[in-house]
Amino acid sequence: MRDFRKLCFGVAALALVASAPMASADDQVVSMIQCGDELAEGYDGFIAEWEKNNPGFKVETEVVGWGQCQEKATNLAAAGTPIALAYMGSRTLKQLSENGLIVPFPMTDEEKASYYPHIVDTVSFDGEQWGVPVAFSTKALYWNKDLFKEAGLDPETPPKTWDELYDMAKTIKDKTGTPGFGLTAKSFDNTMHQYLHWVYTNDGQVVDADGNIVLDSPQNLEALQWYKKMVDVAEEGPTAYEQDELTPLFNDAKVAMIEQGPWVRNRVNDDLNWGVALLPQGPKAKGPGTLLITDSLAVFDGTGVEEQAISLAKWLTNPDNQFYYEKTHGLTPLRPVPGVEEMVAEDPTWKPFLDGIEFGGPEPLFTDYQAFQNAMVDMVQSVVIGSKEPADVLSSTASEIEEYK
């Protein structure tokens, strides 16, 4: 018997925000849930073209708000009335698969090779893919050039290593009174993400290629020790802040540096003198790294139209359609398609978000992802507040998350 207690959170009453025309009596329905406020720009045309090429099938789309869309798709599947295709965080794929709710998503070697390095890893385990990436984000370092200048630092030279990051942040705090670095430590997912920034910029891993937990490694210990060290040059009370709550502090020049995604480029105040650079590298780094986070289209089991749902997902995310989606949504491109070079030439601030991909790493996939995330956040918080030593808590957390894989 399947255990759905970890997947179901109570079915919410959700309204149909947008939908395609109802199918005729002769058509088979391929139902689809997309997260957001409205159907993604371009999707109406993409779907109409797919329907034209697949006579006898009609796509019915439902747009559900970000806070409920994944929950709704999961609950419908758990209740035995699955949606055919749904937008899901890739972190959920292993859990959905282990509960028999989704089907493998076949990819040819050519399809896999079309993506930037490690992207396919975000949807892969046990030698199979369980979704197709549809949205992608990476992280980079934002810095306030005026605060650098006020502290006597070169405003055009951001830190390239962890040592430089700490030293520059300390100089800024000592000479200007402004915290040098924005540190996340709230009970929130991006506290774990912040730690993974340190892990992936120091050649670390949480899960290796064979599926083994390798959290308790020298690289990851250095990452956790550095997290603790940065408390001295960060804003007061990091446990009160998650990533997006640091952006206003950066905008108000109340913190000199933050690590954030590409969307923040469009949220920085017009009068702020800022730059964006690669995440600083740790002592064991083999090259610039970053955290690779994807959302995916997952095909649910039991609808009778799984083959068509896979076809639709591949069509929506083919190189041309996917790049259009990325440009209109301000997302990091999933593939090095020709338009990327033009995009970077027009806006060089995109470059750091792409250059860190080669040595980046994914959100690890766990059967009980929420428990894994909670353990990682607890680990970071214990180090930030000084209740546990990095080596001890890293070892105990590595043992704890074994039961969640």
ChimeraX attribute file (.defattr): number of C-alpha atoms within 10 A of each C-alpha:
attribute: neighborCount
match mode: 1-to-1
recipient: residues
	/A:1	4
	/A:2	9
	/A:3	10
	/A:4	17
	/A:5	9
	/A:6	14
	/A:7	17
	/A:8	16
	/A:9	12
	/A:10	10
	/A:11	14
	/A:12	11
	/A:13	7
	/A:14	12
	/A:15	10
	/A:16	11
	/A:17	14
	/A:18	16
	/A:19	17
	/A:20	16
	/A:21	10
	/A:22	12
	/A:23	15
	/A:24	11
	/A:25	8
	/A:26	9
	/A:27	13
	/A:28	16
	/A:29	21
	/A:30	21
	/A:31	20
	/A:32	25
	/A:33	25
	/A:34	23
	/A:35	19
	/A:36	17
	/A:37	12
	/A:38	14
	/A:39	19
	/A:40	14
	/A:41	12
	/A:42	14
	/A:43	15
	/A:44	13
	/A:45	10
	/A:46	16
	/A:47	19
	/A:48	14
	/A:49	12
	/A:50	17
	/A:51	15
	/A:52	12
	/A:53	10
	/A:54	13
	/A:55	10
	/A:56	14
	/A:57	19
	/A:58	23
	/A:59	25
	/A:60	19
	/A:61	25
	/A:62	22
	/A:63	22
	/A:64	24
	/A:65	16
	/A:66	12
	/A:67	10
	/A:68	15
	/A:69	21
	/A:70	19
	/A:71	19
	/A:72	23
	/A:73	25
	/A:74	25
	/A:75	20
	/A:76	16
	/A:77	24
	/A:78	20
	/A:79	11
	/A:80	12
	/A:81	15
	/A:82	23
	/A:83	26
	/A:84	28
	/A:85	29
	/A:86	27
	/A:87	24
	/A:88	27
	/A:89	20
	/A:90	27
	/A:91	23
	/A:92	23
	/A:93	30
	/A:94	24
	/A:95	23
	/A:96	23
	/A:97	17
	/A:98	14
	/A:99	17
	/A:100	15
	/A:101	22
	/A:102	25
	/A:103	20
	/A:104	19
	/A:105	22
	/A:106	15
	/A:107	16
	/A:108	7
	/A:109	8
	/A:110	8
	/A:111	13
	/A:112	16
	/A:113	14
	/A:114	16
	/A:115	17
	/A:116	16
	/A:117	17
	/A:118	18
	/A:119	25
	/A:120	24
	/A:121	20
	/A:122	26
	/A:123	28
	/A:124	21
	/A:125	19
	/A:126	10
	/A:127	9
	/A:128	14
	/A:129	21
	/A:130	28
	/A:131	32
	/A:132	29
	/A:133	26
	/A:134	26
	/A:135	24
	/A:136	17
	/A:137	21
	/A:138	26
	/A:139	30
	/A:140	27
	/A:141	20
	/A:142	26
	/A:143	27
	/A:144	24
	/A:145	21
	/A:146	18
	/A:147	25
	/A:148	25
	/A:149	13
	/A:150	13
	/A:151	21
	/A:152	14
	/A:153	16
	/A:154	13
	/A:155	18
	/A:156	14
	/A:157	12
	/A:158	24
	/A:159	20
	/A:160	16
	/A:161	18
	/A:162	20
	/A:163	15
	/A:164	14
	/A:165	21
	/A:166	21
	/A:167	16
	/A:168	23
	/A:169	26
	/A:170	22
	/A:171	20
	/A:172	25
	/A:173	22
	/A:174	14
	/A:175	13
	/A:176	15
	/A:177	13
	/A:178	21
	/A:179	25
	/A:180	31
	/A:181	29
	/A:182	28
	/A:183	31
	/A:184	33
	/A:185	29
	/A:186	20
	/A:187	18
	/A:188	16
	/A:189	17
	/A:190	18
	/A:191	27
	/A:192	24
	/A:193	23
	/A:194	22
	/A:195	23
	/A:196	27
	/A:197	26
	/A:198	29
	/A:199	28
	/A:200	30
	/A:201	30
	/A:202	28
	/A:203	23
	/A:204	27
	/A:205	21
	/A:206	21
	/A:207	17
	/A:208	12
	/A:209	11
	/A:210	9
	/A:211	14
	/A:212	11
	/A:213	18
	/A:214	16
	/A:215	21
	/A:216	20
	/A:217	17
	/A:218	15
	/A:219	21
	/A:220	25
	/A:221	21
	/A:222	20
	/A:223	26
	/A:224	24
	/A:225	17
	/A:226	18
	/A:227	22
	/A:228	20
	/A:229	14
	/A:230	21
	/A:231	22
	/A:232	17
	/A:233	24
	/A:234	24
	/A:235	24
	/A:236	13
	/A:237	14
	/A:238	19
	/A:239	18
	/A:240	13
	/A:241	20
	/A:242	20
	/A:243	21
	/A:244	13
	/A:245	12
	/A:246	22
	/A:247	22
	/A:248	14
	/A:249	17
	/A:250	22
	/A:251	19
	/A:252	12
	/A:253	18
	/A:254	20
	/A:255	28
	/A:256	28
	/A:257	31
	/A:258	25
	/A:259	23
	/A:260	22
	/A:261	19
	/A:262	20
	/A:263	14
	/A:264	13
	/A:265	16
	/A:266	9
	/A:267	11
	/A:268	17
	/A:269	13
	/A:270	9
	/A:271	7
	/A:272	14
	/A:273	15
	/A:274	22
	/A:275	17
	/A:276	24
	/A:277	22
	/A:278	24
	/A:279	31
	/A:280	24
	/A:281	26
	/A:282	25
	/A:283	14
	/A:284	13
	/A:285	19
	/A:286	14
	/A:287	18
	/A:288	23
	/A:289	32
	/A:290	32
	/A:291	27
	/A:292	27
	/A:293	21
	/A:294	25
	/A:295	21
	/A:296	24
	/A:297	29
	/A:298	34
	/A:299	31
	/A:300	29
	/A:301	21
	/A:302	17
	/A:303	19
	/A:304	13
	/A:305	19
	/A:306	20
	/A:307	13
	/A:308	19
	/A:309	26
	/A:310	23
	/A:311	14
	/A:312	23
	/A:313	22
	/A:314	22
	/A:315	17
	/A:316	21
	/A:317	21
	/A:318	16
	/A:319	20
	/A:320	12
	/A:321	15
	/A:322	20
	/A:323	23
	/A:324	17
	/A:325	21
	/A:326	16
	/A:327	14
	/A:328	11
	/A:329	13
	/A:330	16
	/A:331	20
	/A:332	23
	/A:333	27
	/A:334	26
	/A:335	18
	/A:336	14
	/A:337	15
	/A:338	10
	/A:339	15
	/A:340	19
	/A:341	14
	/A:342	11
	/A:343	15
	/A:344	14
	/A:345	12
	/A:346	10
	/A:347	10
	/A:348	12
	/A:349	17
	/A:350	22
	/A:351	18
	/A:352	22
	/A:353	25
	/A:354	23
	/A:355	19
	/A:356	24
	/A:357	22
	/A:358	16
	/A:359	20
	/A:360	27
	/A:361	28
	/A:362	25
	/A:363	21
	/A:364	26
	/A:365	24
	/A:366	24
	/A:367	20
	/A:368	20
	/A:369	21
	/A:370	16
	/A:371	17
	/A:372	23
	/A:373	23
	/A:374	17
	/A:375	19
	/A:376	23
	/A:377	22
	/A:378	19
	/A:379	25
	/A:380	29
	/A:381	23
	/A:382	16
	/A:383	23
	/A:384	26
	/A:385	14
	/A:386	11
	/A:387	11
	/A:388	15
	/A:389	15
	/A:390	23
	/A:391	17
	/A:392	13
	/A:393	21
	/A:394	22
	/A:395	14
	/A:396	13
	/A:397	17
	/A:398	20
	/A:399	15
	/A:400	15
	/A:401	20
	/A:402	13
	/A:403	12
	/A:404	17
	/A:405	19
